[in-house]
Structure formats: structure tokens, C-alpha cells
Amino acid sequence: MKVPFFRLKLGAAEKSAVSDVIKSGWVTTGPRVKEFEQKICKLADAKYAVAVSSGTAGLFLALKALSIGKGDEVITSAYTMVATVEVILHCGAKPVLADIDPVTLNIDFNSIKEKITKKTKAIIAVDIAGWPCDYKSLKKMAKDNNLYLIDDAAHALGGKYGNKPIGSIADLSVFSFYPTKNITSGEGGMVVSNSKKTIEKIKHLSLHAMSSSGWKRYSGGSWRYDVTDLGYKFNLSDLSAGLALGQLKRSDTLQNKRIKLAARYRKNLNDITEYIELPFEDKTSTHAWHLFIIKLNLSKLKITRNQFIAEMEKRGIGCGVHFIPIYRFSYYKKSLKFNIKDFSNCEKSFKRVISLPFYIDLSYPELDYVCEAIKKLIKKYKKI
Ligand SMILES: Cc1ncc(COP(=O)(O)O)c(C=O)c1O
């Protein structure tokens, strides 16, 4: 059997929604984008939203709209996708990396505390794999130090902290609709917030800072417009929004499948937790289940993480690593100065983590096959 790390399956709902956009005669930013924004606002319990061309664009514009730039520092996790950090540099600010909680893999509150300076303007928290960060502590810390709290919620659509949906907690939250994400628009992102002013600023910047959009002009508005700022071209198209609207029509089914897959992995692997740690979950939050990340208990095994992944590959199973810490990348090593000792949890976790195949098209026999392969490897490589 072959089980790829990821496989995308789009269905009739998506085909029909995209076909409707094509038939409408308007494919770039217009009514579908507006509908998509309204639907995500509802899901995330946020007042305002702006759709953009990617999660990365959303993070960048969030920082821009908050006027974060030269001379400012932004604290974020060393354990994230590079997008979270590169946008800070693109704004001219300095990324300051914090260590993680080795259990949840989310940014560590105490590590942030040590990194706050007079120059710190914001914290970007990342809900790794879809498990919400410790927002009670983060919100207090942001308030006490007069910092913006931004949630890189690329993994976390559908998650909840307590009974609050992700998107309703931080000052700004940014979703990604990349194909591997829980809902996809092909490429796409969205910034949500309860601040009308900030969302309007992002919307303005996302389309050349023009005072009127193409949709407004072509649907009966005046041809006149002004350009009132230095803008960007980061808008989302109606075609992309149409695809996401198709996905959203069956979002409960999609999310339930993720919950079931996670439960089956947990049940199947429950008897080998001496050798592998399963993803953290408790009753305080609701997991969005974007990724299923296990951690090897290396002290009990005669195999490294890389060897383990290679063995899985030999059995036709694709695995991933989320994430290679930022300080390990050659560009970031050169351009930022790190003290590796600051990231001991991150470094230890990196050497243990394996992301298992986890997507709505994954069948139960495939999942069981993955678990059987893990168990065989544990049996073969466990220290006696
Ligand atoms: C944690 C995190 N932040 C941001 C992004 C960027 O999202 P996008 O690919 O939509 O730009 C990703 C994408 O995988 C991500 O995993």
C-alpha cells in the first residue's frame, strides 16, 4: 500500500461553486470574496474580515496596518513556518524568536517574557497543528506591556480556546487557505478582527491603496479613483473565494472527518505511548486538527527521527516534519544572530517530531496501515 503525506480531493460542491463564478462573468475580487469574508466572520466569531491572496500576505498586511516597521521588534515562535518570520523582516522590523512549550509545541509564555524590550510592538502566536495557544496568559502579557497580539491561525480555523473560536481572541487573526489547510481556496488567506479601522486599512493596502475597487467601478460606480497610500496587490479573486465557498458548504463533514481520523490514530497508537508521544489535547480547548504530530521518545529507541521517516518511506508512507526551526535555516542564521541555548525545547522537539498522513481523503485502512508500520518499527527498534 502507498500512503502519501498529503492528497487533495475536491468534490462536486467545489466544482459547482467554481463553475457558478465562471458563469457569473466576474472572476476577480467581488461578491464571492465578500460572501467568503462574511462566512469566515461567522465561523470565527469576528466582526470584520478581509480576504487576501495568502496567509503570508495577511500576516504582512496585518503588521503594516499596525504601522510596525523599522526600529520595532516582534516576538514570535522559533517553531513555525518561515512565513511568520519573513513578514516581520519585510516590514523592516526585527523578529525576536521565543522558545516553545515542549508539550503543545506552541510559543512559551516565559520565553516571551524574557524577550520583551522597549522596542517590542507585537507578539505573533502560532496555533501549531491547530491546538490553540495559552491565550489567557498571552492576552494579559500583551495588555500589561501595551503590545498587539496577532494570531497566526494558519492551522487553526475551527479551533476554540475555551468556548471562544480562534479568530475572536487576538487583536488580529490570520487564516491560510493553502491546499493542505482545513479549508482551501487554492491559495488564499484572511485577516479577521473586531477592529473595523484595521481591517479597512488592510483591505485598502491589499489593492494598490485605491479609493475604489475594480468591482465598484465596473458594477456602476464612477471611473474616478485616487491612490492614497503605497499599496500592494494582495487581493483574493472571486474564483478562489468560490472554491472556498464550495468547501465551506461541507465544512462540518470535513472537520468531523479530521476529528475521527485523530481519534482513530489515538486509539490505534494508544498502547505504544511509552515510545511515542501523541498530540496534546485536553478539555480547555478544541483542536482544529490541521496536523497530527507525534513525538518519538528517543531515549527508549535505537533509531533517530530521520531514520524512522526513512523506514516509513520504505513502507510507502510519506511523513513530514513540522517544523524545521527558523534558526536552522541558512538565511536566518546569516541575517539574525541567535543563541541556540535560547531554544532548547524547540531543538529537542524538532529532533522528535513526525507529522503523519492526515487529510480528509485518508481512508481508515490507510490510516491503520500507517499505525501498523509504526508499531512494527517500534517493536524492531525499541531498547530492551
Ligand atoms: C504557521 C503558518 N503560518 C503561515 C503560513 C503561510 O500561509 P500561506 O501559505 O497561505 O501563505 C503557513 C503555511 O503553511 C503556516 O503553516
Ligand as a Chemical Component Dictionary entry (heavy atoms), coordinates in Angstrom:
data_LIG
# 
_chem_comp.id                   LIG 
_chem_comp.type                 NON-POLYMER 
_chem_comp.pdbx_formal_charge   0 
_chem_comp.three_letter_code    LIG 
# 
loop_
_chem_comp_atom.comp_id 
_chem_comp_atom.atom_id 
_chem_comp_atom.alt_atom_id 
_chem_comp_atom.type_symbol 
_chem_comp_atom.charge 
_chem_comp_atom.model_Cartn_x 
_chem_comp_atom.model_Cartn_y 
_chem_comp_atom.model_Cartn_z 
_chem_comp_atom.pdbx_ordinal 
LIG C1 C1 C 0 2.123  28.573 10.614 1  
LIG C2 C2 C 0 1.948  29.118 9.228  2  
LIG N1 N1 N 0 1.880  30.443 9.063  3  
LIG C3 C3 C 0 1.709  30.991 7.853  4  
LIG C4 C4 C 0 1.612  30.213 6.731  5  
LIG C5 C5 C 0 1.501  30.872 5.402  6  
LIG O1 O1 O 0 0.281  30.631 4.767  7  
LIG P1 P1 P 0 0.189  30.748 3.170  8  
LIG O2 O2 O 0 0.827  29.540 2.583  9  
LIG O3 O3 O 0 -1.293 30.804 2.922  10 
LIG O4 O4 O 0 0.858  31.993 2.785  11 
LIG C6 C6 C 0 1.657  28.823 6.843  12 
LIG C7 C7 C 0 1.532  27.976 5.659  13 
LIG O5 O5 O 0 1.695  26.794 5.654  14 
LIG C8 C8 C 0 1.836  28.249 8.130  15 
LIG O6 O6 O 0 1.927  26.930 8.300  16 
# 
loop_
_chem_comp_bond.comp_id 
_chem_comp_bond.atom_id_1 
_chem_comp_bond.atom_id_2 
_chem_comp_bond.value_order 
_chem_comp_bond.pdbx_ordinal 
LIG C1 C2 SING 1  
LIG C2 N1 SING 2  
LIG C2 C8 DOUB 3  
LIG N1 C3 DOUB 4  
LIG C3 C4 SING 5  
LIG C4 C5 SING 6  
LIG C4 C6 DOUB 7  
LIG C5 O1 SING 8  
LIG O1 P1 SING 9  
LIG P1 O2 DOUB 10 
LIG P1 O3 SING 11 
LIG P1 O4 SING 12 
LIG C6 C7 SING 13 
LIG C6 C8 SING 14 
LIG C7 O5 DOUB 15 
LIG C8 O6 SING 16 
# 
